[in-house]
Amino acid sequence: MEEQKHYRHELKYEISKTEYLAMRERLKLIMDHDPHTGEDGFYRIRSIYFDNSEDKALREKIDGVAKREKFRIRYYNDDLSLLLLEKKMKVNDLCLKTSAEVSAEECRKLLTGDLTWMRDHPQGLVRELYAKMQYQRLCPRVLVSYVREPYVYRPGNVRVTFDSLIRTTLYHREFLTEDVWDISATGTPDTMILEVKYDAYLPEIIQDIVQMNSVRQQAFSKYGSCRRFG
């Protein structure tokens, strides 16, 4: 999972289960499974998102602020051996993600309010989060979980993902526990989110598949959806 060091285009669509099945069958003919998936072609993502008491990140998303950022800590398939602190910056439909590895012990300290280890951390991103936890009063706000089915296509560096079973809990201290008590964050259990990321151009063959007549690009935020409950 290499850190992205340049802005990429990012498009999001909310699709039905029927649209997903039709689209996936066509994509599988030309795209490869992401090599980080298991034999079933899926992996689970859990992320804890940061915001302040004024809901800065949430309000910027709702208000459509063109340039904004979010911090999160993320891990995959319930494997705590690799925890990534990530900052996602967005300018309209362009995104840039930077990341730094943190340990489970460091993460647990953060979740209990012990920030002393962050101030002189060798990773600049950790020091940046520390500073913004001080002057922007960022803190852990919500846990977001979902299952991802990713595909990659080398021309254009295209990545297409289907996200489902989007769930949330407000009890962020449960972030690193095996038993997470969460609830569905979407209107219907079958809601799926299609995301398309690419560099300078999106190959026409991919456009033809993902831009079906009934599918319209929209601003969907898993973080925003999961914050509906507080």
Secondary structure, 3 states (H helix, E strand, C coil): CCCCCCCEEEEEEEECHHHHHHHHHHHCCCCEECCCCCCCCCEEEEEEEEECCCCHHHHHHHCCCCEEEEEEEEEECCEEEEEEEEEEEEECCEEEEEEEEECHHHHHHHHCCCCHHHCCCCCHHHHHHHHHHHHCCCEEEEEEEEEEEEEEECCCCEEEEEEEEEEEECCHHHCCCCCCCCEECCCCCCCEEEEEEECCCCCHHHHHHHCCCCCCECCCCHHHHHHHHC
